[in-house]
Structures are given as C-alpha cells and as structure tokens.
C-alpha cells in the first residue's frame, strides 16, 4: 500500500512538471511568434562586439520586442546569436521577434538622402534645393559645377 502511495506521488509530480514544461514551451512559442507594432519607426545602432542579449535589451527598451530574453533565446536556438551585424538597423510596422532577428543578421542599409531636381532649374536654384535638402550649401554646389 505504501509503494502505491509513493508511486502515485511520483507520477503526480512528474505530471505536474510535464504540464509546467508544456505551458512554458507554449508561452515561449507564443511570445516568439506574436507580432508587435513598432510605431514610430525605430533606428537602433549596434556597436561592434555587442552581445545579443544586450542588443535585445535595447530593443525591448525601445519597444521593438516585448521580451529581450525571448529574442536572445530565439537567436541562440536558430544559431544566430553570434551573427548580429553592427551598424544601424531600421524597425517599423508589425514585426515578430523572428523578423526582428532577420533584420539584425542582415547587413545594415545605409540611410540615404533623396532630392528630386526638376527639369529646367538654373544652377542657383539647384544649389538652393540641395541646401534645403541638407546635402550641400548652395555656394559649395555653385563653386563645384562652375
């Protein structure tokens, strides 16, 4: 009778532990697959040598991911924890932690400035347009083309 009670207690504890592990796995999966709206867009600068967990903590503090540890675990699970690229990364719109991780391992895009120069403008007008766009001073532009 005592053996049955002991066996029953061991099986109960095992079932409880298995249930807790299953619940933990489900919560981790749900956290790793739920998108988060990143608005306004966030530009995160990753310095060379920064650990994945530190990057994840920065992303969590800026509202890009809801849980830094989930992102770090996902990176470790996918074997990408040492593949995070340094530079500036842009995050915007609805993104899952997997999408955030994909951005972190992709070579960062350099943000560029864009100015449209309509046909028929004179050199002085183009210089003024470039100055308003923040690319060059009007006088520097005129001196370089004349």
C-alpha positions in Angstrom: 0.0 0.0 0.0 2.9 2.3 0.8 4.5 1.6 -2.5 1.3 2.6 -4.4 1.1 5.9 -2.5 4.8 6.6 -3.3 4.3 5.7 -6.9 1.2 7.8 -7.1 3.1 10.8 -5.6 6.0 10.4 -8.0 3.6 10.2 -11.0 1.7 13.3 -9.8 4.9 15.3 -9.5 6.1 14.1 -12.9 2.7 15.0 -14.5 2.9 18.4 -12.8 6.4 19.0 -14.1 5.5 17.9 -17.6 2.5 20.2 -17.6 4.6 23.1 -16.4 7.2 22.4 -19.1 4.4 22.2 -21.8 2.9 25.5 -20.6 6.4 27.2 -20.6 7.0 25.9 -24.2 3.6 27.2 -25.3 4.2 30.6 -23.8 7.7 30.9 -25.3 6.3 29.9 -28.7 3.5 32.4 -28.4 6.0 35.2 -27.4 8.3 34.3 -30.3 5.5 34.3 -32.9 3.4 37.3 -31.8 3.9 40.5 -33.9 4.4 43.8 -32.2 3.5 47.2 -33.8 6.6 49.4 -33.9 5.4 52.9 -34.3 7.1 55.3 -34.8 9.9 53.5 -36.7 13.0 52.9 -34.6 16.6 53.0 -35.7 18.8 51.0 -33.5 22.6 51.3 -33.6 24.5 48.1 -32.8 28.1 48.6 -31.9 30.8 46.0 -32.8 31.2 43.3 -30.2 27.8 43.9 -28.5 26.3 40.8 -27.1 23.0 39.6 -28.5 21.3 39.8 -25.1 22.4 43.5 -24.7 21.0 44.3 -28.2 17.8 42.5 -27.3 17.5 44.6 -24.1 18.0 47.8 -26.1 15.3 46.6 -28.5 13.0 45.9 -25.5 13.5 49.3 -24.0 12.7 51.0 -27.4 9.5 48.9 -27.8 10.7 46.8 -30.7 10.3 43.5 -28.8 8.2 42.7 -25.8 10.8 40.4 -24.1 14.5 40.6 -24.6 15.1 37.1 -23.3 12.7 35.6 -25.8 14.7 37.3 -28.7 18.0 36.1 -27.2 16.7 32.5 -26.8 15.3 32.6 -30.4 18.7 33.8 -31.7 20.5 31.0 -29.7 18.0 28.3 -30.9 18.5 29.4 -34.6 22.3 29.5 -34.2 22.3 33.3 -35.0 23.4 34.6 -31.6 26.9 35.4 -33.0 25.6 36.6 -36.3 24.2 40.0 -35.3 25.6 42.7 -37.6 26.9 46.0 -36.3 25.5 49.3 -37.7 22.1 50.9 -37.9 19.0 48.8 -38.2 15.5 50.1 -39.0 12.4 48.5 -37.4 8.9 49.6 -38.3 5.4 48.3 -38.7 4.2 44.9 -37.5 7.2 42.6 -36.7 7.6 39.3 -35.0 10.7 38.5 -33.0 11.8 36.3 -35.9 11.5 39.3 -38.3 13.5 41.5 -35.9 16.2 38.8 -35.7 16.3 38.6 -39.5 16.9 42.4 -39.6 19.7 42.1 -37.1 21.6 39.5 -39.0 21.2 41.3 -42.4 23.9 43.8 -43.4 22.5 47.2 -42.3 21.3 49.5 -45.0 22.9 53.0 -45.1 20.1 55.6 -44.9 20.3 58.0 -47.8 19.0 61.4 -48.7 16.9 61.9 -51.7 16.4 65.1 -53.6 14.5 65.4 -56.9 15.8 68.1 -59.2 13.0 69.1 -61.6 13.9 69.8 -65.3 14.8 73.3 -66.3 16.2 74.6 -63.0 19.1 77.0 -63.1 22.3 76.2 -61.2 21.4 78.7 -58.4 18.0 77.1 -58.0 19.5 73.6 -57.9 22.0 74.8 -55.2 19.1 76.2 -53.1 17.3 72.9 -53.5 20.3 70.9 -52.4 20.8 73.2 -49.4 17.2 72.8 -48.3 17.6 69.0 -48.6 20.7 69.1 -46.4 23.1 67.8 -49.0 25.4 70.8 -49.6 25.4 74.5 -49.3 24.2 76.4 -52.3 27.5 78.3 -52.6 29.6 75.0 -52.4 27.4 73.5 -55.2 27.8 76.5 -57.4 31.5 76.6 -56.9 31.9 72.9 -57.8 29.9 73.0 -61.0 31.0 76.4 -62.4 
